[in-house]
Amino acid sequence: MNEAIERTLTLRNDVGMLSEEYHVGTGQQLGNTPQAFSLVGLGNSACLLSGATTRTSATFEDQHSSSLLH
């Protein structure tokens, strides 16, 4: 596994969540917790570094069709 990903995983709190900021000097998580953007970014980075791809079965047009909103 990538060294940066492994390091980031060690920064999670006791229930595996990340906050929106991390203070390197104090080792404290700052800001809102849980922070979905931090977790999504971590997951996306891990997928990209592993060479994995993600795809959806729906086309862009299907995903953004106004018929899905009704």
PyMOL commands that set and color helices and strands:
alter all, ss='L'
color gray80, all
select helices_A, chain A and resi 3-10+36-50+60-63+66-69
alter helices_A, ss='H'
color red, helices_A
select strands_A, chain A and resi 21-23+28-30
alter strands_A, ss='S'
color yellow, strands_A
deselect
rebuild
show_as cartoon
